[in-house]
Amino acid sequence: MADAANPGKPPASPETTGHDWDGIAEYNNPLPRWWLYGLYATIVWAFGYWIAYPAWPLVSGYTSGVLGYSQRATVLGEVETVRRERAARGQAQLASASVAEIRADPALLRLALATGKAAFGDNCAACHGSSATGRIGYPNLQDDDWLWGGTAEEIEKTIRYGARSGNGEAHVGDMPAFGRDGILKRDEVEAVASYVLSLSGKAGVAGASTEKGAEVFAGNCAACHGEAAKGNPEMGAPNLTDPIWLYGSAPEQVVATVTNGRRGVMPAWENRLDPATIKSLAVYVHSLGGGK
């Protein structure tokens, strides 16, 4: 076909790459400029991305980029936000539920036990020990001996208001200083100490009369501890017939208790811990094995 601009002139030969296969020439048809400009733009964008965002692996880690963006950190932040929101909902449920309702709901119970264990370590372990086994003057919370009652509800009350804490709802009950205040004479103190030690099968004060001690007990101690010395949770009076002794069971320790009395203080946590944490602590302590 003739060139339309130059009639009679043969058409220009198409530009080829110079490659030829069996008579088939490879034409050299350049890409459109818009396509090339798009390619160049993506190359420039890639270099910019490498500089701005994490992109290149290193021996230990990777380049963080000038923007410091981390998709991992973003995801972890979102996960933490969801965790906090779920925890807040769980704490609200704990706060609104009773101890009995918490113990009856498996999901709430698991949350309460976890919350209570953490709260115990932060607030209670200093006195009762990290394993809650107590020490002299601080009760073992794993046994079944409870001065103020061992049900979950009674434990909650003790935690909330304390004992001799000054709170208006706190447990109140004093062990008089029978010897120091002159209520009993020295021989009477030793006799009653020997008597109560005999109730749990322990040796008493050398030379002291347990028969006399029984008389002294009936006249001075039975009002709180009961005639059978089984104790009275309403007054915080311990059971004197079991092998558990809060202030020690050696004769001299029991004599010291009768002589000087005992007025241990359990802090009130009502204004220190939120309701959900107090209930969680009650459930956790009750679960340690000694709860009734």
C-alpha positions as CSV (number, residue, x, y, z in Angstrom):
1,M,0.0,0.0,0.0
2,A,1.3,3.5,-0.9
3,D,2.1,6.1,1.7
4,A,-1.0,8.4,1.9
5,A,1.2,11.5,2.5
6,N,3.5,10.7,-0.4
7,P,1.6,9.0,-3.1
8,G,3.7,6.6,-5.1
9,K,6.2,6.1,-2.2
10,P,6.4,2.6,-0.9
11,P,5.4,2.2,2.8
12,A,8.2,2.5,5.3
13,S,9.5,-0.8,6.6
14,P,8.5,-1.5,10.2
15,E,11.2,-1.2,12.8
16,T,12.3,-4.6,14.1
17,T,14.6,-5.8,16.8
18,G,16.8,-7.6,14.3
19,H,15.7,-11.0,15.5
20,D,14.3,-13.4,13.0
21,W,13.0,-16.9,13.4
22,D,12.3,-18.8,10.3
23,G,11.4,-15.7,8.4
24,I,9.3,-14.2,11.2
25,A,10.7,-10.9,12.3
26,E,10.3,-9.5,15.8
27,Y,8.9,-6.0,15.6
28,N,10.1,-3.4,18.0
29,N,6.8,-1.9,19.3
30,P,7.6,0.4,22.3
31,L,5.3,0.3,25.3
32,P,2.9,3.2,25.7
33,R,4.4,6.2,27.6
34,W,1.6,6.1,30.2
35,W,2.5,2.5,31.0
36,L,6.2,3.3,31.3
37,Y,5.5,6.3,33.6
38,G,3.4,4.0,35.8
39,L,6.3,1.6,36.0
40,Y,8.7,4.3,37.0
41,A,6.2,5.6,39.6
42,T,6.0,2.2,41.3
43,I,9.8,2.0,41.4
44,V,10.0,5.4,43.1
45,W,7.1,4.4,45.4
46,A,9.0,1.2,46.4
47,F,12.1,3.2,47.4
48,G,10.0,5.5,49.4
49,Y,8.3,2.6,51.1
50,W,11.6,1.0,52.0
51,I,12.7,4.2,53.7
52,A,9.4,5.0,55.5
53,Y,8.3,1.5,56.7
54,P,9.9,-1.7,58.0
55,A,11.2,-3.5,54.9
56,W,14.7,-4.9,55.1
57,P,15.7,-7.9,57.2
58,L,18.8,-7.6,59.4
59,V,20.9,-10.1,61.3
60,S,18.8,-9.6,64.4
61,G,15.6,-7.8,63.5
62,Y,14.7,-5.5,60.6
63,T,14.7,-1.9,59.6
64,S,12.0,0.0,61.4
65,G,11.6,2.8,58.9
66,V,11.5,6.6,59.6
67,L,7.8,6.3,60.5
68,G,8.4,3.6,63.0
69,Y,5.3,1.8,62.0
70,S,4.8,-1.8,63.2
71,Q,1.9,-3.9,62.1
72,R,2.7,-6.4,64.8
73,A,2.6,-3.7,67.4
74,T,-0.7,-2.5,66.1
75,V,-2.2,-5.9,66.2
76,L,-0.9,-6.5,69.7
77,G,-2.3,-3.2,70.8
78,E,-5.7,-4.1,69.4
79,V,-5.5,-7.5,71.2
80,E,-4.6,-5.8,74.5
81,T,-7.5,-3.3,74.0
82,V,-9.9,-6.2,73.5
83,R,-8.4,-8.0,76.6
84,R,-8.9,-4.9,78.7
85,E,-12.5,-4.5,77.5
86,R,-13.3,-8.1,78.3
87,A,-11.6,-7.8,81.7
88,A,-13.6,-4.7,82.4
89,R,-16.9,-6.6,81.5
90,G,-15.8,-9.5,83.7
91,Q,-14.9,-7.2,86.6
92,A,-18.3,-5.6,86.3
93,Q,-20.0,-9.0,86.4
94,L,-18.0,-10.0,89.5
95,A,-18.9,-6.7,91.2
96,S,-22.6,-7.2,90.5
97,A,-22.8,-11.0,91.4
98,S,-22.9,-12.4,94.9
99,V,-20.2,-14.8,96.1
100,A,-22.6,-17.7,95.7
101,E,-23.5,-16.7,92.1
102,I,-19.8,-16.4,91.2
103,R,-19.1,-19.9,92.5
104,A,-22.1,-21.3,90.6
105,D,-20.9,-19.8,87.3
106,P,-17.9,-21.7,85.8
107,A,-16.7,-18.7,83.7
108,L,-17.0,-16.2,86.6
109,L,-15.4,-18.7,88.9
110,R,-12.4,-19.0,86.7
111,L,-12.1,-15.2,86.5
112,A,-12.5,-14.8,90.2
113,L,-9.9,-17.4,91.0
114,A,-7.4,-15.8,88.7
115,T,-8.2,-12.3,90.0
116,G,-8.1,-13.5,93.6
117,K,-4.8,-15.2,93.3
118,A,-3.2,-12.1,91.9
119,A,-4.8,-9.9,94.5
120,F,-3.7,-12.3,97.3
121,G,-0.1,-12.1,96.2
122,D,-0.2,-8.3,96.1
123,N,-2.1,-7.6,99.3
124,C,-2.2,-10.7,101.6
125,A,0.9,-12.7,101.1
126,A,3.0,-10.4,103.3
127,C,1.2,-11.6,106.4
128,H,-0.3,-15.0,105.4
129,G,2.6,-16.1,103.2
130,S,2.7,-16.6,99.4
131,S,1.2,-20.1,99.8
132,A,-1.3,-18.9,102.5
133,T,0.0,-21.2,105.1
134,G,0.4,-18.4,107.6
135,R,2.8,-18.1,110.5
136,I,2.6,-17.3,114.3
137,G,0.0,-14.7,114.7
138,Y,-1.2,-14.9,111.1
139,P,-3.7,-17.7,110.3
140,N,-3.1,-20.6,108.0
141,L,-5.8,-20.2,105.3
142,Q,-5.4,-23.7,104.0
143,D,-6.7,-25.5,107.1
144,D,-10.3,-25.7,108.3
145,D,-9.8,-23.6,111.5
146,W,-11.6,-20.3,111.1
147,L,-11.9,-17.7,113.9
148,W,-14.8,-15.9,112.3
149,G,-16.3,-18.6,110.1
150,G,-15.1,-20.3,107.0
151,T,-17.9,-20.0,104.5
152,A,-17.2,-18.0,101.4
153,E,-19.7,-15.3,102.6
154,E,-18.1,-15.2,106.0
155,I,-14.6,-14.9,104.5
156,E,-15.8,-12.1,102.3
157,K,-17.1,-10.2,105.3
158,T,-13.8,-10.7,107.1
159,I,-11.9,-9.4,104.1
160,R,-14.2,-6.5,103.6
161,Y,-14.4,-5.2,107.2
162,G,-11.5,-6.8,109.0
163,A,-11.2,-7.7,112.6
164,R,-10.6,-5.1,115.3
165,S,-9.8,-2.8,112.4
166,G,-11.8,0.2,113.6
167,N,-14.4,-0.3,110.9
168,G,-17.9,-0.2,112.2
169,E,-18.7,-3.5,110.7
170,A,-15.5,-5.3,111.7
171,H,-15.3,-8.4,113.8
172,V,-14.7,-7.5,117.5
173,G,-13.6,-9.8,120.2
174,D,-10.7,-9.6,122.6
175,M,-8.7,-12.1,124.5
176,P,-8.3,-10.5,128.0
177,A,-4.9,-10.2,129.6
178,F,-5.8,-12.4,132.6
179,G,-2.3,-12.4,134.1
180,R,-1.2,-8.8,133.3
181,D,-4.4,-7.3,134.5
182,G,-4.5,-9.3,137.7
183,I,-7.6,-11.3,136.8
184,L,-5.8,-14.6,137.5
185,K,-2.8,-15.4,139.6
186,R,0.3,-16.9,138.2
187,D,-0.5,-20.4,139.3
188,E,-4.0,-20.1,137.9
189,V,-2.6,-19.0,134.6
190,E,-0.3,-22.0,134.4
191,A,-3.1,-24.3,135.5
192,V,-5.5,-23.1,132.8
193,A,-2.8,-23.2,130.2
194,S,-2.0,-26.8,131.2
195,Y,-5.7,-27.7,131.0
196,V,-6.3,-26.3,127.5
197,L,-3.1,-27.9,126.2
198,S,-4.4,-31.2,127.6
199,L,-7.5,-30.8,125.5
200,S,-5.5,-31.3,122.3
201,G,-3.2,-34.0,123.8
202,K,-0.3,-31.7,124.5
203,A,1.9,-31.6,127.6
204,G,1.2,-28.8,130.0
205,V,3.3,-26.6,132.3
206,A,5.4,-28.7,134.6
207,G,3.9,-28.9,138.1
208,A,0.6,-27.2,137.1
209,S,-2.7,-28.9,138.0
210,T,-5.0,-29.6,135.1
211,E,-7.9,-30.2,137.5
212,K,-7.5,-26.7,138.9
213,G,-7.1,-25.5,135.3
214,A,-10.5,-27.0,134.4
215,E,-12.1,-25.0,137.3
216,V,-10.4,-21.8,136.2
217,F,-11.5,-22.4,132.6
218,A,-15.1,-22.9,133.5
219,G,-15.1,-19.7,135.5
220,N,-13.2,-17.4,133.1
221,C,-12.9,-18.9,129.6
222,A,-16.0,-21.0,128.9
223,A,-18.1,-17.9,128.3
224,C,-16.2,-17.3,125.0
225,H,-14.7,-20.7,124.1
226,G,-17.7,-22.7,125.2
227,E,-18.0,-25.3,128.0
228,A,-16.4,-27.9,125.7
229,A,-13.8,-25.4,124.5
230,K,-14.9,-25.8,120.9
231,G,-14.8,-22.1,120.3
232,N,-17.3,-19.5,119.1
233,P,-17.0,-17.9,115.6
234,E,-19.3,-15.1,116.6
235,M,-16.7,-13.9,119.1
236,G,-13.6,-15.0,117.2
237,A,-12.9,-17.5,120.0
238,P,-10.8,-20.4,118.7
239,N,-11.4,-24.1,119.2
240,L,-9.0,-25.2,121.9
241,T,-9.5,-28.9,121.3
242,D,-7.8,-29.1,117.9
243,P,-4.1,-29.2,117.2
244,I,-4.1,-25.7,115.5
245,W,-2.6,-22.9,117.6
246,L,-2.4,-19.4,116.1
247,Y,0.2,-18.1,118.6
248,G,2.0,-21.4,119.3
249,S,1.3,-24.5,121.4
250,A,4.4,-24.6,123.5
251,P,3.6,-24.3,127.2
252,E,5.4,-20.9,127.5
253,Q,3.5,-19.6,124.5
254,V,0.1,-20.5,125.8
255,V,1.0,-19.1,129.2
256,A,2.0,-15.8,127.4
257,T,-1.3,-15.8,125.6
258,V,-3.3,-16.2,128.8
259,T,-1.1,-13.7,130.6
260,N,-1.1,-10.9,128.0
261,G,-4.2,-11.7,125.9
262,R,-4.3,-11.5,122.1
263,R,-5.8,-8.7,120.0
264,G,-4.6,-9.4,116.5
265,V,-5.8,-7.0,113.8
266,M,-7.1,-7.9,110.3
267,P,-7.2,-4.8,108.2
268,A,-10.5,-3.7,106.5
269,W,-10.0,-3.8,102.8
270,E,-13.3,-2.2,101.9
271,N,-11.7,1.2,101.1
272,R,-8.6,-0.3,99.6
273,L,-9.9,-2.8,97.1
274,D,-12.9,-2.7,94.8
275,P,-15.9,-5.0,95.4
276,A,-15.0,-7.3,92.5
277,T,-11.5,-7.9,93.9
278,I,-12.8,-8.5,97.5
279,K,-15.3,-11.1,96.2
280,S,-12.5,-12.7,94.1
281,L,-10.3,-12.9,97.1
282,A,-13.0,-14.5,99.2
283,V,-13.6,-17.1,96.5
284,Y,-9.9,-17.8,96.1
285,V,-9.2,-18.1,99.8
286,H,-12.2,-20.4,100.2
287,S,-10.9,-22.6,97.3
288,L,-7.5,-23.2,99.1
289,G,-9.0,-26.2,100.8
290,G,-10.0,-25.0,104.2
291,G,-13.2,-23.3,103.3
292,K,-16.4,-24.6,104.8
